Each structure stands twice: as structure tokens, then as C-alpha cells.
Amino acid sequence: MNTQLKTIFVFLFLVCTLRGTAQNFSIDYPSYQNRNSDALEISRIVRNDTATILYMDAYSRPDYWLRLASGLSLHGNQTGKNYPIIRSQGFELNKEVYMPASGNITFILQFAPLAPQEETIDFIEGTNKGDFQIKDISLNKQEKKGKIHCHISGKIIDSPQSSRLVLMKAHKNPSSSPWLSIPIRNGEFQYDFYADHEEVYEVFIWNDMLTGSWLPSLFFAENGPVSFTLYPASTRKPGLVSTSNPLTCELQQLESERKAKFNFDSLYAQMNKLYEENRFESEALQTLWKRIEQVKDNNEERNNIYRERDRLEESGEAYTEEGKALLVKIKQLNEEMNQWTIKHIKQNPSLPGLYVLTSKTEMARKGEDVTPFLNAYQETFASLYPEHPYSQQMQMLIKNGQPEIGKPYVDFSAPDLDGNKVQISKYIQGKVALIDLWASWCGPCRINSKQVIPIYEKYKNKGFTVIGVAREQGSDARMKEAIKKDGYPWLNLIELNDTNQIWTKYRIPNAAGGTFLVNAEGIILAINPTVEEIESILQKELLTP
């Protein structure tokens, strides 16, 4: 009997045995407030007056190991009691357990019975650095339900090792935005998804995310079933979405018409050909890639090389003349497609059209003019969907504008590590300030931040300050560890699960971070400046009579 079947058998045996003496209450996929790792998932909780059983999944890269300490316990938030672990089945405690090819192990944890008044519990491995914690796990079946019920099902083709799906709002960053985990069993999956608004979501294979490349399949959250046929990213095959739900069908139709009218395939084929023949990238850019290979263990030098790459792209020196000409053609075709899209959705106003406008505005490339999208929203959609989340997003983007040198920075509030709300305009008022948007999982961000420390120490008593904001998902544990390790001496706030939409307000929704140097009047002086540029500006702003 294989490990997974044996685990399920033992689980059923435990449940059936307990059923003889007590009535079970179970909840599938319980919701929680935050966690410090996405390596552990709770797919079911069974509780009665003799035991509390957690049906668990452990996820990590194949051949990587996870360890769970025998000091595991559940903490009841209503009574303050701790409920110790009784036994583990399918995962040996206090041992490095290596992941199979699927990157997934299913197992059972049995704890002491919970007091009847417990409504939320914490899963606590211990108090040591890196110990697993899942906070405020709900024992209320109704808490996860919303106005919309969408049944998701499907199968994975050509990827027997795939172990779970990621389900999240479309075009968000899984490193910073919350996402749901859907187990894949024998190449198939199903899940009852609940939402409060008709918004576009995406699903993709979690195993692909480990390689940094995944193929999302989009659908609207709406009442009714949706079926998927998904392929691993390595096949380059787009997923198939099958449903009769009207909004998803309309979105599919719009995308189909756009692809039929504006085919980029031949242009991208030309790009690939030029790239293979070393005729797309300039000699300067190719030299940079060679340097990166030479300094792969020197993160600071790699960061400097990436800055040089950005400079080459902005100056037009990154590509050959043939490459530049091809990029111009791609840009022209993209502009034609945008014009057609705006005209089409204005003539046929609907929620899928509003989604397209919102995503086009949020995901615009650096320097791309989003005015046509904003105008189309105000002219046609603002009055049709005034309360929809997409309208709120568009209104926020219109209000804040595009952060640019010479324009005011975007003010916002976020909590510090003690939970106190801080409005940055009040904190940096009257000073030259560096607004440092970073993330614990972003190596280049942290290198940039560490390089600023000597500048901060040199000018902090002369009218200069720094305020950091970390973009984190799940909990602040990794952020605290990064601050301690890197030694940032300034105030740091946290943007947890993109709650305040700070990165979207600064028009970098998919970036890990960015820095904005502002003067005492709140005008942006530089965007993503080097430390040399920061010091040069500070000398002019603070030391020049």
C-alpha cells in the first residue's frame, strides 16, 4: 500500500472509530488570517469531544526537506488553552522529511479535543525562528462563503507530478497577494469557490511557480461550474476553460476576437529568430549577460549589472537596429489593438469590458500612455458600475496619477510592526525623504536598502530620512527577520497582502519594490536612484546655501 493510500486509510479509520463514541464536526479548507509559510495546508479539520484531527498537506520542491517538531500544538483563541499533539500519521516528527517528485506529502495530525467554545485556533510548531505558524484558523463553516458560488474542477495533462493549483485574483503577485491552494489528486481537482464580487480570477499549476514561469487561465467568479484542462508551462500550451457562465464566455469571446484581428505570432517568431542568431540584443547587452554569469555569487555586483541593463533599455542601447525596428512594429500593433479594444468595449459596455480597462491600466508598461483607458472608463463605465471593485480601482488610479519626477509623491498610510497606523506625509513632512518600497523576498531590493544605510547615517541629522514599506504575504515574520539581518535603522511599515494597494498606487503592481526620493515640499526628485545619485541630490538639497 503506497504512503498516500495508507494515510487516507488511517484517517478514515480514526474518523470511523471516533464516530462510535462522539459526533464529528468537520470543515473543509478552513480559512485563516495569516501564516508564515505556504508550505503547509490544512484541507480538513475534524473535531469532537475525544480528538481534533487535521488533514494536512506539506509542499516544497522535490528532494527538499521539511521538518515538523513534536512540540506541535493548537492554541484556542477563545479559552487561551493549548491542545498538544497526540500522534502524527504519514509524516515523521523531529525528522527531515524529503519531498517526492510531486513536492507533496499528505498526512494526518491528531490533537487533544478542543473546548466547545473555541471558534478560532492557532497552529503552532514552536517559538524558534522559522517554526510553522498558522493563525486564526476558523472553525466556522459559514465564514468562508460569499454571495457567489463557483464550482471549479478539471484535470492536468502531461504533468503527473503536479500537486496543487494556485487560485487568486487575476494579475496579482503570488509573493505578496493572498491565494488559495487547491490539491491535485491523481491529475484531477475540484473546489467550491466563494466570492463576494464578480471579478476575474486565475488558476495555474503551483509546481510551475517554483520555476518562475506559469500559464494562468482566467475566469470570472460567477454562479455556476467552470471546468479546466491545464498543461504545465514547459509545454507552452494554454489552458482550456469550459463553462456556460455568461461573463466568462463574453471575456473569452472578446479575447478570441482580439487574437483573430491582431496576430503577434509572426512578429514574435522574427524576434526569436533574431535572438537565436545574436542579432536582437546589442553587443553591450550581451556583454552584461556574460558578466552576470561571472559574478553569479556576488549579489551586489549582479544588482549593479541589472541597473546597467535598465539604463541600456531606457537609452535605446539594449538592442540592435534590427531589434529596435521589430520592437517598433510590435508597439505599433499593440497600439492598434488597444484602440480597437477601447472602441469595441465602449460600443458593448459590460463587466468584462471594465475588467479589460482596469487590467490594461494597472499592467501598463513603463512609459505607456494609459490616458485612453482612463478616459474610456470615465466616459462609459463610471456611471454603470460605480460600486464595483474595478471602478474603485480605476478611481484610485485616476486620483493618484502616474508618479513622475517633478510631480508630488502619492501619500498613503500603513501599519508599523506594532500595528500603529502611520501616514507617511506626516512622518516625512519638511524633510528630504527616500520612500523605500521593498520586500523580504526581493534580493535586489534588500541590496539597495543596505547600500542606503551609510547615506542615511551621514545625512539623518541634516534633514534627510528614509521610510521603508515591505510588501509581504501571510505574515510579517520574514520582514522582521530581514530587518534584523540587514540592519535597517529607519522606520519600516508593512503592506500585508496588498491591503492598501500601495504598489498599485505607485504603478508598479508586479514589481517587488521601487524607491522614490522626494524633497521637503513632497515633489519627486528621483525614481530608483543609485546611492551616488541620492548623495549628489542630498548635497544640493541640504548642503547648498
HUNORGI-V591905 format. One record per backbone hydrogen bond with DSSP energy under -1.0 kcal/mol. NH is the residue of the N-H (numbers start at 0). CO is the residue of the C=O. If there is no record, write none. Layout:
BEGIN
nh:NH co:CO
nh:NH co:CO
END
This chain:
BEGIN
nh:5 co:1
nh:6 co:2
nh:7 co:3
nh:8 co:4
nh:9 co:5
nh:10 co:6
nh:11 co:7
nh:12 co:8
nh:13 co:9
nh:14 co:10
nh:15 co:11
nh:16 co:12
nh:17 co:13
nh:18 co:14
nh:20 co:17
nh:21 co:17
nh:24 co:46
nh:26 co:44
nh:28 co:42
nh:32 co:134
nh:35 co:132
nh:40 co:56
nh:42 co:54
nh:43 co:54
nh:44 co:26
nh:45 co:52
nh:46 co:24
nh:47 co:50
nh:51 co:110
nh:52 co:45
nh:53 co:108
nh:54 co:43
nh:55 co:106
nh:56 co:40
nh:57 co:104
nh:58 co:38
nh:59 co:102
nh:62 co:98
nh:63 co:60
nh:65 co:96
nh:71 co:68
nh:72 co:123
nh:73 co:82
nh:74 co:121
nh:75 co:80
nh:76 co:119
nh:79 co:75
nh:82 co:73
nh:84 co:71
nh:85 co:109
nh:86 co:109
nh:88 co:107
nh:93 co:67
nh:96 co:65
nh:98 co:63
nh:102 co:99
nh:104 co:57
nh:106 co:55
nh:107 co:88
nh:108 co:53
nh:109 co:86
nh:110 co:51
nh:111 co:83
nh:117 co:114
nh:120 co:136
nh:121 co:74
nh:122 co:133
nh:123 co:72
nh:124 co:131
nh:130 co:127
nh:133 co:122
nh:134 co:33
nh:136 co:120
nh:137 co:30
nh:138 co:118
nh:144 co:141
nh:147 co:194
nh:149 co:192
nh:151 co:190
nh:152 co:225
nh:153 co:188
nh:154 co:227
nh:155 co:186
nh:156 co:229
nh:161 co:158
nh:164 co:181
nh:165 co:203
nh:166 co:179
nh:167 co:201
nh:169 co:199
nh:171 co:168
nh:175 co:172
nh:176 co:172
nh:179 co:166
nh:181 co:164
nh:183 co:162
nh:184 co:187
nh:187 co:184
nh:188 co:153
nh:190 co:151
nh:192 co:149
nh:194 co:147
nh:198 co:196
nh:200 co:218
nh:201 co:167
nh:202 co:216
nh:203 co:165
nh:205 co:163
nh:209 co:205
nh:210 co:207
nh:211 co:208
nh:212 co:207
nh:216 co:202
nh:218 co:200
nh:220 co:198
nh:223 co:148
nh:225 co:150
nh:226 co:241
nh:227 co:152
nh:228 co:239
nh:229 co:154
nh:234 co:231
nh:235 co:232
nh:239 co:228
nh:241 co:226
nh:248 co:244
nh:249 co:245
nh:250 co:246
nh:251 co:247
nh:252 co:248
nh:253 co:249
nh:254 co:250
nh:255 co:251
nh:256 co:252
nh:257 co:253
nh:258 co:254
nh:259 co:255
nh:260 co:256
nh:261 co:257
nh:267 co:263
nh:268 co:264
nh:269 co:265
nh:270 co:266
nh:271 co:267
nh:272 co:268
nh:273 co:269
nh:274 co:270
nh:275 co:271
nh:276 co:272
nh:277 co:274
nh:278 co:273
nh:281 co:317
nh:285 co:281
nh:286 co:282
nh:287 co:283
nh:288 co:284
nh:289 co:285
nh:290 co:286
nh:291 co:287
nh:292 co:288
nh:293 co:289
nh:294 co:290
nh:297 co:294
nh:301 co:297
nh:302 co:298
nh:303 co:299
nh:304 co:300
nh:305 co:301
nh:306 co:302
nh:307 co:303
nh:308 co:304
nh:309 co:305
nh:310 co:306
nh:311 co:307
nh:312 co:308
nh:313 co:309
nh:314 co:310
nh:316 co:311
nh:317 co:311
nh:319 co:279
nh:323 co:319
nh:324 co:320
nh:325 co:321
nh:326 co:322
nh:327 co:323
nh:328 co:324
nh:329 co:325
nh:330 co:326
nh:331 co:327
nh:332 co:328
nh:333 co:329
nh:334 co:330
nh:335 co:331
nh:336 co:332
nh:337 co:333
nh:338 co:334
nh:339 co:335
nh:340 co:336
nh:341 co:337
nh:342 co:338
nh:343 co:339
nh:344 co:340
nh:345 co:341
nh:346 co:342
nh:347 co:343
nh:353 co:349
nh:354 co:350
nh:355 co:351
nh:356 co:352
nh:357 co:353
nh:358 co:354
nh:359 co:355
nh:360 co:356
nh:361 co:357
nh:362 co:358
nh:367 co:364
nh:373 co:369
nh:374 co:370
nh:375 co:371
nh:376 co:372
nh:377 co:373
nh:378 co:374
nh:379 co:375
nh:380 co:376
nh:381 co:376
nh:384 co:380
nh:391 co:387
nh:392 co:388
nh:393 co:389
nh:394 co:390
nh:395 co:391
nh:396 co:392
nh:397 co:393
nh:398 co:394
nh:399 co:395
nh:400 co:396
nh:405 co:523
nh:406 co:403
nh:408 co:521
nh:413 co:421
nh:415 co:419
nh:418 co:415
nh:421 co:413
nh:423 co:411
nh:426 co:422
nh:427 co:423
nh:430 co:427
nh:431 co:462
nh:432 co:517
nh:433 co:464
nh:434 co:515
nh:435 co:466
nh:436 co:513
nh:437 co:468
nh:441 co:438
nh:445 co:441
nh:446 co:442
nh:447 co:443
nh:448 co:444
nh:449 co:445
nh:450 co:446
nh:455 co:451
nh:456 co:452
nh:457 co:453
nh:458 co:454
nh:459 co:455
nh:461 co:458
nh:463 co:458
nh:464 co:431
nh:466 co:433
nh:467 co:490
nh:468 co:435
nh:469 co:492
nh:470 co:437
nh:471 co:494
nh:474 co:472
nh:479 co:475
nh:480 co:476
nh:481 co:477
nh:482 co:478
nh:483 co:479
nh:484 co:480
nh:485 co:481
nh:486 co:482
nh:492 co:467
nh:493 co:414
nh:494 co:469
nh:496 co:471
nh:498 co:495
nh:504 co:500
nh:505 co:501
nh:506 co:503
nh:507 co:502
nh:510 co:507
nh:513 co:436
nh:515 co:434
nh:516 co:525
nh:517 co:432
nh:518 co:522
nh:521 co:518
nh:523 co:406
nh:524 co:516
nh:525 co:516
nh:527 co:514
nh:533 co:529
nh:534 co:530
nh:535 co:531
nh:536 co:532
nh:537 co:533
nh:538 co:534
nh:539 co:535
nh:540 co:536
nh:541 co:537
nh:542 co:538
END
